[in-house]
Amino acid sequence: MPGQVASAEVAAAVADAHRSQWAFVLAATVRITGNIDAAEEAVQDAYASALETWGDRGVPENPGAWLTTVARRRALDMHRRAATARRALPKLVEQDPGAFDAEAIVEEATDGIRDDRLRLIFTCCHPALGFDAQVALTLRLVCGLSTADAARAFLVPEPTMAARITRAKKKIQAAHIPYRVPDASELGERVNGVLAVVYLMYTTGHTAPSGANLMRRDLAERAYELARMLRQLLPTDPAVAGLLALILLTDARRNARLDGPDLALLSEQDRSRWDRSAIAEGAALVREALSRRPPHRFVLMAAIAAVHDESASWSETDWDEILGLYDLLVDTWTSPVVQLNRAIALGFARGFAAGLAVLDDLSADPQLARYPYLAAARADFLTRLGRFQDARLAYEEAIVLTENEAERTFLKRRLAGLAG
């Protein structure tokens, strides 16, 4: 795109590159710096340079490659300046035993999984870090989520999330945690953290925590690609098979999640728009993974999704089977969100009053205090039970807590429907 480019067009191109290319650019730059904060600084400089340069030279055909090149050059400049300072002050600066040759890293041939994002994820998921820090740091660095969005994904206050991310970065630097895919002997202890990261990446893309769009397809697609890579890396691991199955079975419905501009619940979706090939592949993976005992939580979650996907209609859904799978899941993985979903399944299997009673008990859980789906589930059950005034209050609460505009519009439509 030669010649002058309008500033609005450049800003839009840079914003799009940030959403879709941030993880690629940052992961490639970390290999140069060996330092996450330095890599982030170099990448931020590259994006700032894009705002200044693309208006004159045009938006490049491959923005990600352009940004990566600029960021890596900036990282090399930073490394050379630091090396010069060390040589100038040999008596005062002790050589860092964890330092390495940045030029050699640029030339180094990659082996194994040829994807720097996967290397970055395994670095962020090092067992020296706490589990919450592993997932939080990777959501921030690999997904490019703001700290606020990462906090919403974790159901924690933003300052808590910011502190986790800062501590994790410092721990990686202080412990000289290597930037690589671990050896086969180390994979077992590392894979659960990685799977959790990929899963949260997918769920954040499947329903964006905030903004005008229901989904962030860039995140969902990156999660799918990483799940495929993990399947290639660990083809016999049932947890990996379960995660890939869960993503396939959930993403198979994406084309039916919107009816025009409006959100369509699972009960309202046109099932002819579901991706049957993805459902078949996902169901086959579930059957494979269930042959291993005990079943991993992702396998059980995928089995629940398979029951939904293989039901001919909403009315023919086998809620008893789904409730049984949730009972197994609760035993395997105690989580407030799993308890919430089990309560919904209980409502459809045993009656809405029984489900509502459990939902009311869950309202006392501090982790769910600002979780909009709890209020929305209560509103739905209250409506079905004819308690319309209580349903209005629950819908109003859900609307206040929801920051995704598509979901908020849906909830407002449901609230307005109660007036009739």
C-alpha positions as CSV (number, residue, x, y, z in Angstrom):
1,M,0.0,0.0,0.0
2,P,2.3,2.8,-1.2
3,G,2.1,6.5,-0.4
4,Q,0.3,8.2,2.5
5,V,-2.1,6.1,4.5
6,A,-4.9,7.7,6.6
7,S,-4.1,7.8,10.3
8,A,-7.3,6.0,11.1
9,E,-6.5,3.2,8.7
10,V,-3.0,2.8,10.2
11,A,-4.4,2.8,13.7
12,A,-6.9,0.1,12.7
13,A,-4.1,-2.0,11.1
14,V,-1.9,-1.7,14.2
15,A,-4.8,-2.6,16.5
16,D,-5.6,-5.6,14.3
17,A,-1.9,-6.6,14.4
18,H,-1.9,-6.3,18.2
19,R,-4.9,-8.6,18.5
20,S,-3.7,-11.2,16.0
21,Q,0.1,-11.0,16.1
22,W,1.2,-10.0,19.6
23,A,1.9,-13.5,20.8
24,F,4.0,-14.3,17.7
25,V,6.0,-11.2,17.9
26,L,6.6,-11.4,21.7
27,A,7.5,-15.1,21.7
28,A,10.1,-14.6,18.9
29,T,11.6,-11.6,20.7
30,V,11.9,-13.4,24.0
31,R,14.3,-15.8,22.3
32,I,16.6,-12.8,21.7
33,T,16.4,-11.0,25.1
34,G,16.0,-13.9,27.5
35,N,14.1,-11.4,29.6
36,I,10.3,-11.0,29.4
37,D,10.2,-7.3,30.4
38,A,12.9,-6.4,27.9
39,A,11.0,-8.3,25.2
40,E,7.8,-6.6,26.0
41,E,9.6,-3.2,25.8
42,A,11.1,-4.1,22.4
43,V,7.7,-5.3,21.1
44,Q,5.9,-2.2,22.4
45,D,8.6,-0.1,20.6
46,A,7.9,-2.0,17.4
47,Y,4.2,-1.3,17.6
48,A,4.9,2.4,18.3
49,S,7.2,2.4,15.2
50,A,4.4,0.9,13.1
51,L,2.1,3.8,14.0
52,E,4.8,6.2,12.8
53,T,6.1,4.3,9.7
54,W,3.0,2.6,8.1
55,G,1.4,6.0,7.4
56,D,4.3,6.9,5.1
57,R,5.3,3.5,3.7
58,G,2.0,1.8,3.8
59,V,0.8,-1.2,5.8
60,P,3.1,-4.2,5.0
61,E,1.7,-7.3,3.4
62,N,2.7,-9.3,6.5
63,P,2.4,-7.0,9.5
64,G,3.5,-9.8,11.9
65,A,6.8,-10.4,10.1
66,W,7.5,-6.6,9.9
67,L,6.8,-6.2,13.6
68,T,8.9,-9.2,14.5
69,T,11.8,-7.9,12.5
70,V,11.7,-4.5,14.1
71,A,11.2,-5.9,17.6
72,R,14.1,-8.3,17.3
73,R,16.4,-5.6,16.0
74,R,15.4,-3.4,18.9
75,A,16.1,-6.3,21.3
76,L,19.6,-6.8,19.7
77,D,20.3,-3.1,20.1
78,M,19.3,-3.4,23.8
79,H,21.5,-6.4,24.2
80,R,24.6,-4.8,22.6
81,R,24.2,-1.7,24.7
82,A,24.1,-3.8,27.8
83,A,27.2,-5.8,26.7
84,T,29.0,-2.5,26.0
85,A,28.2,-1.3,29.5
86,R,29.4,-4.6,31.0
87,R,32.8,-4.3,29.1
88,A,33.1,-0.6,30.2
89,L,32.6,-1.5,33.9
90,P,34.4,-4.8,34.3
91,K,35.3,-4.2,37.9
92,L,31.8,-3.2,38.9
93,V,29.5,-5.6,36.9
94,E,29.8,-9.3,37.4
95,Q,29.0,-11.4,34.4
96,D,25.5,-12.9,34.7
97,P,25.9,-16.7,34.6
98,G,22.6,-16.9,32.9
99,A,23.5,-14.6,30.1
100,F,23.8,-15.9,26.5
101,D,24.8,-14.9,23.0
102,A,21.9,-13.1,21.4
103,E,23.4,-13.3,17.9
104,A,23.8,-17.1,18.3
105,I,20.1,-17.3,19.3
106,V,19.1,-15.5,16.1
107,E,20.9,-18.1,14.1
108,E,20.0,-21.1,16.2
109,A,18.0,-23.8,14.4
110,T,14.8,-24.7,16.1
111,D,14.0,-28.4,16.7
112,G,11.0,-30.3,17.9
113,I,7.9,-28.1,17.9
114,R,8.7,-25.2,15.6
115,D,6.5,-22.6,17.3
116,D,7.9,-19.9,19.6
117,R,4.5,-19.5,21.2
118,L,4.7,-23.1,22.5
119,R,8.2,-22.4,23.9
120,L,6.9,-19.3,25.6
121,I,3.9,-21.2,27.1
122,F,6.2,-23.9,28.5
123,T,8.4,-21.2,30.0
124,C,5.5,-19.5,31.6
125,C,4.2,-22.8,32.9
126,H,7.5,-23.8,34.6
127,P,6.9,-25.7,37.9
128,A,8.9,-23.1,39.8
129,L,5.9,-20.8,39.4
130,G,2.6,-21.2,41.2
131,F,-0.2,-22.6,39.1
132,D,-2.2,-19.3,39.2
133,A,0.9,-17.4,38.2
134,Q,1.5,-19.8,35.3
135,V,-1.9,-19.3,33.8
136,A,-2.1,-15.6,34.5
137,L,1.3,-14.9,33.0
138,T,0.6,-16.8,29.8
139,L,-2.8,-15.2,29.4
140,R,-1.0,-11.8,29.6
141,L,2.0,-12.7,27.4
142,V,0.7,-15.3,24.9
143,C,-2.9,-14.0,24.6
144,G,-2.0,-10.4,24.8
145,L,-4.9,-9.9,27.3
146,S,-4.9,-6.7,29.3
147,T,-4.4,-7.3,33.1
148,A,-8.1,-6.3,33.6
149,D,-9.3,-9.0,31.1
150,A,-7.0,-11.6,32.6
151,A,-8.5,-10.7,36.0
152,R,-12.0,-11.2,34.8
153,A,-11.1,-14.6,33.3
154,F,-9.7,-15.6,36.7
155,L,-12.5,-14.1,38.8
156,V,-10.0,-12.1,40.8
157,P,-9.5,-8.3,41.4
158,E,-7.3,-6.5,38.9
159,P,-4.6,-5.6,41.5
160,T,-4.3,-9.3,42.5
161,M,-3.8,-10.2,38.8
162,A,-1.2,-7.5,38.3
163,A,0.8,-8.6,41.4
164,R,0.7,-12.3,40.1
165,I,2.1,-11.3,36.7
166,T,4.8,-9.1,38.2
167,R,6.0,-11.8,40.6
168,A,6.0,-14.4,37.9
169,K,8.1,-12.3,35.6
170,K,10.6,-11.7,38.4
171,K,10.8,-15.4,39.3
172,I,11.5,-16.4,35.7
173,Q,14.3,-13.9,35.5
174,A,15.8,-14.7,38.9
175,A,15.7,-18.4,38.4
176,H,17.0,-18.3,34.8
177,I,14.1,-20.4,33.7
178,P,15.0,-21.6,30.1
179,Y,13.0,-20.7,27.1
180,R,12.4,-24.1,25.5
181,V,10.0,-27.0,25.2
182,P,11.0,-29.4,28.0
183,D,12.6,-32.8,27.5
184,A,10.4,-35.9,27.4
185,S,11.3,-36.7,31.0
186,E,9.9,-33.3,32.2
187,L,6.8,-33.1,30.1
188,G,4.5,-35.0,32.5
189,E,4.8,-32.5,35.3
190,R,4.5,-29.5,33.0
191,V,1.6,-30.5,30.7
192,N,-1.3,-29.8,33.2
193,G,-0.3,-26.2,33.5
194,V,0.0,-25.9,29.7
195,L,-3.4,-27.5,29.2
196,A,-5.0,-25.1,31.6
197,V,-3.4,-22.2,29.8
198,V,-4.7,-23.3,26.4
199,Y,-8.1,-24.0,27.8
200,L,-8.4,-20.6,29.4
201,M,-7.1,-19.1,26.1
202,Y,-9.9,-20.8,24.3
203,T,-12.7,-19.9,26.7
204,T,-11.5,-16.3,26.7
205,G,-11.8,-16.3,22.9
206,H,-15.0,-18.3,22.8
207,T,-16.7,-15.6,24.9
208,A,-14.7,-12.3,25.2
209,P,-14.7,-11.0,28.8
210,S,-15.5,-7.5,27.5
211,G,-16.1,-5.5,24.4
212,A,-18.6,-5.3,21.5
213,N,-18.0,-8.8,20.0
214,L,-19.3,-12.0,21.5
215,M,-16.1,-13.9,20.5
216,R,-12.4,-13.2,20.0
217,R,-11.7,-15.6,17.1
218,D,-8.0,-14.9,17.1
219,L,-7.6,-16.3,20.6
220,A,-9.9,-19.3,20.0
221,E,-8.0,-20.2,16.8
222,R,-4.6,-19.9,18.6
223,A,-5.9,-22.2,21.3
224,Y,-7.0,-24.7,18.8
225,E,-3.7,-24.6,17.0
226,L,-1.8,-25.1,20.3
227,A,-4.0,-28.0,21.3
228,R,-3.2,-29.6,17.9
229,M,0.5,-29.1,18.5
230,L,0.2,-30.6,22.0
231,R,-1.6,-33.6,20.5
232,Q,1.3,-34.1,18.1
233,L,3.8,-33.7,20.9
234,L,1.9,-36.1,23.3
235,P,-0.2,-38.4,21.1
236,T,-0.9,-40.9,23.9
237,D,-1.8,-38.4,26.6
238,P,-5.6,-38.7,27.4
239,A,-5.7,-35.2,28.9
240,V,-4.3,-33.7,25.7
241,A,-6.9,-35.7,23.7
242,G,-9.6,-34.5,26.1
243,L,-8.7,-30.8,25.7
244,L,-8.6,-31.1,21.9
245,A,-11.9,-32.9,21.9
246,L,-13.4,-30.2,24.2
247,I,-12.3,-27.4,21.9
248,L,-13.6,-29.3,18.8
249,L,-17.0,-30.1,20.3
250,T,-17.5,-26.6,21.7
251,D,-16.2,-24.7,18.6
252,A,-18.4,-26.9,16.3
253,R,-21.4,-24.7,17.4
254,R,-19.8,-21.3,16.7
255,N,-21.7,-20.6,13.5
256,A,-25.0,-21.0,15.3
257,R,-24.2,-18.9,18.4
258,L,-25.5,-15.7,16.8
259,D,-28.9,-15.5,15.1
260,G,-28.3,-12.4,13.0
261,P,-26.9,-9.8,15.6
262,D,-28.5,-11.6,18.5
263,L,-27.0,-14.2,20.9
264,A,-28.6,-17.6,20.6
265,L,-28.5,-20.0,23.6
266,L,-27.8,-23.7,23.1
267,S,-31.6,-24.4,23.4
268,E,-32.3,-21.9,20.5
269,Q,-29.5,-22.8,18.1
270,D,-30.1,-24.1,14.6
271,R,-28.2,-27.4,14.9
272,S,-28.0,-27.8,11.1
273,R,-25.3,-25.1,11.3
274,W,-23.1,-27.1,13.6
275,D,-19.9,-28.6,12.2
276,R,-20.6,-32.3,12.1
277,S,-17.0,-33.3,11.0
278,A,-15.6,-31.5,14.1
279,I,-18.2,-33.2,16.3
280,A,-17.3,-36.6,14.9
281,E,-13.6,-36.0,15.5
282,G,-14.2,-34.7,19.0
283,A,-16.5,-37.6,19.9
284,A,-13.9,-40.1,18.7
285,L,-11.2,-38.5,20.9
286,V,-13.5,-38.6,23.9
287,R,-14.1,-42.4,23.4
288,E,-10.3,-42.9,23.1
289,A,-9.5,-40.8,26.2
290,L,-12.3,-42.4,28.3
291,S,-10.5,-45.8,28.0
292,R,-7.9,-44.5,30.4
293,R,-8.7,-44.3,34.1
294,P,-9.3,-42.2,36.0
295,P,-10.7,-39.7,33.4
296,H,-9.0,-36.3,33.4
297,R,-11.3,-33.3,33.9
298,F,-10.9,-32.2,30.3
299,V,-12.1,-35.6,29.2
300,L,-15.2,-35.4,31.3
301,M,-15.9,-31.8,30.1
302,A,-15.5,-33.0,26.5
303,A,-17.9,-35.9,27.3
304,I,-20.5,-33.4,28.5
305,A,-20.1,-31.4,25.3
306,A,-20.4,-34.6,23.2
307,V,-23.8,-35.4,24.9
308,H,-25.0,-31.9,23.9
309,D,-23.6,-32.1,20.3
310,E,-24.9,-35.6,19.6
311,S,-28.5,-34.8,20.8
312,A,-30.9,-34.4,17.9
313,S,-32.6,-31.5,19.7
314,W,-32.6,-29.6,22.9
315,S,-35.7,-31.5,24.2
316,E,-33.9,-34.8,23.5
317,T,-30.8,-33.9,25.6
318,D,-30.0,-36.7,28.1
319,W,-29.8,-34.5,31.3
320,D,-29.4,-37.5,33.6
321,E,-26.2,-38.5,31.7
322,I,-24.9,-34.9,31.8
323,L,-25.7,-34.7,35.6
324,G,-23.8,-37.9,36.2
325,L,-20.8,-36.6,34.3
326,Y,-20.9,-33.4,36.3
327,D,-20.9,-35.5,39.5
328,L,-17.7,-37.2,38.3
329,L,-16.2,-33.9,37.3
330,V,-16.9,-32.4,40.8
331,D,-15.1,-35.3,42.4
332,T,-12.2,-34.8,40.0
333,W,-12.0,-31.0,40.0
334,T,-13.7,-28.9,42.6
335,S,-14.4,-25.5,41.1
336,P,-17.1,-22.9,41.8
337,V,-17.9,-22.7,38.0
338,V,-18.2,-26.5,37.7
339,Q,-20.6,-26.4,40.7
340,L,-22.6,-23.7,38.9
341,N,-22.8,-25.7,35.7
342,R,-23.8,-28.9,37.7
343,A,-26.6,-26.9,39.4
344,I,-27.9,-25.9,36.0
345,A,-27.8,-29.6,34.8
346,L,-29.6,-30.6,38.1
347,G,-32.3,-28.1,37.3
348,F,-33.0,-29.6,33.9
349,A,-32.7,-33.2,35.2
350,R,-34.5,-32.9,38.6
351,G,-36.6,-29.8,38.4
352,F,-35.9,-26.1,38.4
353,A,-36.6,-25.6,42.1
354,A,-33.9,-28.1,42.9
355,G,-31.4,-26.4,40.6
356,L,-32.3,-22.9,42.0
357,A,-31.7,-24.1,45.6
358,V,-28.1,-25.0,44.7
359,L,-27.6,-21.8,42.8
360,D,-28.8,-19.8,45.8
361,D,-26.3,-21.6,48.0
362,L,-23.5,-20.8,45.5
363,S,-24.4,-17.1,45.8
364,A,-22.5,-17.1,49.1
365,D,-19.2,-18.2,47.3
366,P,-17.0,-15.1,47.2
367,Q,-15.4,-16.3,43.9
368,L,-18.8,-16.1,42.3
369,A,-19.9,-12.8,43.9
370,R,-19.4,-10.9,40.6
371,Y,-19.8,-13.8,38.2
372,P,-22.6,-12.7,35.8
373,Y,-23.5,-16.3,34.7
374,L,-24.6,-17.2,38.2
375,A,-27.1,-14.3,38.3
376,A,-28.2,-15.1,34.7
377,A,-28.8,-18.8,35.6
378,R,-30.8,-17.7,38.6
379,A,-32.9,-15.3,36.5
380,D,-33.7,-18.1,34.0
381,F,-34.8,-20.6,36.7
382,L,-36.8,-18.0,38.5
383,T,-38.6,-17.1,35.3
384,R,-39.4,-20.8,34.6
385,L,-40.8,-21.0,38.1
386,G,-43.0,-18.0,37.6
387,R,-41.2,-15.8,40.2
388,F,-41.0,-12.8,37.8
389,Q,-40.2,-10.1,40.3
390,D,-37.2,-12.0,41.6
391,A,-36.2,-12.9,38.0
392,R,-36.2,-9.1,37.2
393,L,-33.8,-8.4,40.0
394,A,-31.5,-11.3,39.0
395,Y,-31.5,-10.1,35.4
396,E,-30.6,-6.6,36.5
397,E,-27.8,-7.9,38.5
398,A,-26.5,-10.0,35.6
399,I,-26.7,-6.9,33.3
400,V,-24.6,-4.8,35.7
401,L,-21.9,-7.6,36.0
402,T,-21.7,-8.4,32.3
403,E,-19.1,-6.5,30.2
404,N,-19.6,-8.3,26.9
405,E,-22.0,-6.2,24.9
406,A,-23.6,-9.1,23.0
407,E,-24.4,-10.9,26.3
408,R,-25.6,-7.7,27.9
409,T,-28.0,-7.0,24.9
410,F,-29.3,-10.6,25.2
411,L,-29.9,-10.2,29.0
412,K,-31.7,-6.8,28.4
413,R,-34.0,-8.5,25.9
414,R,-34.8,-11.2,28.4
415,L,-35.5,-8.6,31.0
416,A,-37.8,-6.7,28.7
417,G,-39.6,-9.9,27.9
418,L,-40.6,-10.3,31.5
419,A,-42.8,-7.1,31.2
420,G,-45.2,-9.2,29.1
